Amino acid sequence: MQSAETKFNKNSLLLALRRYSSTVSDMEQTILLPSLLRDVPSDEVWDCDTAEESCRDLYDKYLMLKAIRNTAESGLIPLDDHNAKNNMALNQTLEPLLDTDPEALFRFHLRGLFSVMSVLTKKTRDLTEKYMDIIGVAN
């Protein structure tokens, strides 16, 4: 009998989403006291430069990674004021692309989604490892 991952091609979007969801679940099971992540600054630049207020510390990053997983699984996209402004700016930037070939546009977005899912999965693993360092557990 095949495992769930071998049913999908290694480049399958469903597999990438499943990997990310599984990694977030592992993070949740490992990080039993998320409050220990409060006021622990992240070593990574991507957190606060682009998201400004949304990732001030590792706790905020933890919440963000969980929220992304929940959004990906539910398909419901919550839009608060901060995200709505960012989405409007992004939509205006991408408007010229809407007149291109639909297949090319699909491939462009698919490549981007694969890239984002890969980065998010890595960031989730890194956060879990950082938590284990904080509590003094060797990886």
Helices and strands as residue ranges (DSSP letters): H 13-30, G 34-37, H 46-51, G 52-55, H 58-74, H 81-94, G 95-99, H 102-135
